Amino acid sequence: MKQTIYVDVLVIINIYINYGLLLLSSAVGGLGADRLKILISSLFGGIYSLIILIPDISDTAVSVSRIPALAVMVLLAYGYRGRKEFIRAALCFFAVNLLFAGAMFMLWFFSCPANMYFNGGVVYFGIDALTLVLMTIAAYLIIRVISFFAKRSRSRSFTYFLTVHLSGKQFDCKGFYDSGNSLCDPFSGEGVIITDVDLFEGMFSDEIFDLSEKYSPESGVRLIPVSTLSGTQLLPSLRAEKITVKGIGTDITLIKPVIALCREKIHGGEYGALLYSAVFENATKGEE
């Protein structure tokens, strides 16, 4: 018996599903994506689902084409933050999709719902509007619960409390440790801590982000290339007097570390600094 597929229902359902899977990937992997970008990526995924309407297309062809489609969705949702970060985001999203596809296959194989169609990871349900709304609410609640526990787990593992000593002042913030962040100062080869410029309470004006000759090497401010959510850009960097990093089982002091100033919010503004991968190597224990 042939399954009747309505184009509008197919696209809308897959937009809902993709949006939920992207949010879940963000929650599990701590990817910190913008909701608008996630929506744009979901719209692409919804349009991609029309591939199953191509006459005589095989499950294998749909499955193979889904790999580059998911890669495009990752780029649209999370941007390109460097090769390692892209691979991490892609693997996280692929894993979530694999689990979802497995669950849908089991549902389709064992119960064979009359109003369900499944092909290469693309799902179609012949459902009414009320059921779709109820499914959306249920999916949202599930994502919120998973996000809550994933966030708590990440916080225990990767969150530290920093005190930045700069120009005779102290600034406290939460810092996120990113094991994939290998940013280095191209001049000294030292690791660089990315900081939210707003952390320093108006100490720096917007002029510091100008690519003018005002900030010469003699001023202590240099521009270094950094891959951020918006792509590769030049950020002003300078040396702090010291930074103390504290967490569970951690109490270190970084002497004259290099910090880069960034106008973009780190993980949506939850953190004031992003630590690099080798930050705990060769650091001084305790306060200096």
Disulfide bonds with the S-S distance in Angstrom:
none
